[in-house]
Protein backbone atom coordinates (compact mmCIF):
# COMPACT_ATOMS: atom_id res chain seq x y z
CA UNK A 1 0.00 0.00 0.00
CA UNK A 2 1.61 3.26 -1.07
CA UNK A 3 1.40 6.44 1.00
CA UNK A 4 -1.35 8.05 -1.11
CA UNK A 5 -3.55 4.96 -0.86
CA UNK A 6 -2.87 4.66 2.86
CA UNK A 7 -3.76 8.31 3.49
CA UNK A 8 -6.86 8.17 1.30
CA UNK A 9 -8.01 5.08 3.17
CA UNK A 10 -7.46 6.49 6.67
CA UNK A 11 -8.38 10.14 6.09
CA UNK A 12 -12.00 9.79 7.22
CA UNK A 13 -11.60 7.14 9.90
CA UNK A 14 -12.19 7.85 13.58
CA UNK A 15 -9.38 7.63 16.10
CA UNK A 16 -10.85 4.34 17.35
CA UNK A 17 -10.80 2.87 13.83
CA UNK A 18 -7.23 4.09 13.34
CA UNK A 19 -6.19 2.52 16.64
CA UNK A 20 -7.75 -0.79 15.60
CA UNK A 21 -5.94 -0.61 12.25
CA UNK A 22 -2.63 0.05 14.01
CA UNK A 23 -3.23 -2.94 16.31
CA UNK A 24 -4.00 -5.12 13.29
CA UNK A 25 -0.75 -4.06 11.61
CA UNK A 26 1.18 -4.80 14.80
CA UNK A 27 -0.38 -8.26 15.01
CA UNK A 28 0.56 -8.89 11.37
CA UNK A 29 4.13 -7.69 11.98
CA UNK A 30 4.62 -10.46 14.51
CA UNK A 31 3.74 -13.09 11.89
CA UNK A 32 5.62 -11.77 8.84
CA UNK A 33 8.95 -12.35 7.16
CA UNK A 34 11.61 -9.64 7.35
CA UNK A 35 10.69 -8.10 3.97
CA UNK A 36 7.01 -7.95 4.82
CA UNK A 37 7.90 -6.74 8.31
CA UNK A 38 9.79 -3.71 6.94
CA UNK A 39 6.93 -2.74 4.60
CA UNK A 40 4.29 -3.11 7.32
CA UNK A 41 6.47 -1.28 9.82
CA UNK A 42 6.76 1.67 7.42
CA UNK A 43 2.98 1.69 7.01
CA UNK A 44 2.62 1.63 10.79
CA UNK A 45 4.89 4.66 11.14
CA UNK A 46 2.88 6.56 8.52
CA UNK A 47 -0.33 5.59 10.28
CA UNK A 48 1.10 6.66 13.64
CA UNK A 49 2.09 10.05 12.22
CA UNK A 50 -1.39 10.52 10.79
CA UNK A 51 -3.03 9.55 14.10
CA UNK A 52 -0.78 12.02 15.90
CA UNK A 53 -1.74 14.85 13.52
CA UNK A 54 -5.44 14.01 13.80
CA UNK A 55 -5.17 13.90 17.60
CA UNK A 56 -3.41 17.30 17.62
CA UNK A 57 -6.17 18.77 15.42
CA UNK A 58 -8.86 17.45 17.77
CA UNK A 59 -6.96 18.78 20.80
CA UNK A 60 -6.62 22.20 19.16
CA UNK A 61 -10.35 22.25 18.35
CA UNK A 62 -11.29 21.29 21.91
CA UNK A 63 -9.00 24.00 23.29
CA UNK A 64 -10.48 26.61 20.95
CA UNK A 65 -14.06 25.62 21.83
CA UNK A 66 -13.24 25.74 25.53
CA UNK A 67 -11.63 29.18 25.20
CA UNK A 68 -14.62 30.46 23.22
CA UNK A 69 -17.04 29.19 25.88
CA UNK A 70 -14.98 30.77 28.67
CA UNK A 71 -14.86 34.08 26.77
CA UNK A 72 -18.63 33.89 26.24
CA UNK A 73 -19.25 33.25 29.95
CA UNK A 74 -16.97 36.14 30.91
CA UNK A 75 -18.64 38.53 28.44
CA UNK A 76 -22.11 37.47 29.65
CA UNK A 77 -21.02 38.14 33.22
CA UNK A 78 -19.84 41.65 32.30
CA UNK A 79 -23.15 42.39 30.55
CA UNK A 80 -25.09 41.24 33.62
CA UNK A 81 -23.05 43.48 35.95
CA UNK A 82 -23.64 46.52 33.72
CA UNK A 83 -27.42 46.13 33.76
CA UNK A 84 -27.61 45.92 37.56
C-alpha positions, 0 to 999 in steps of 0.5 A: 500500500503506497502512501497516497492509498494509505492516506486516502483510506485512513483520512476519514476514519475515527481515532478508534478505527485508526487505533484498531488498524494500528493494532491489526498491523502490529499483530501482522508484523509479529507473523511476517517475514523480514521483507514484509515486516519492513513494509508493514512497519513503514505503514505503521509509522505513517499511520502513527504520524497521521493519528498524531496529527489528527489527535493534535487537530482534535486537541486544538479544536477542543482548546479553541471551543473551551476558550470560546465558551470561557470568553462567552461566559466572561462577556455574559457576566460583564453584561449582567453586571452593567445592567444591575 
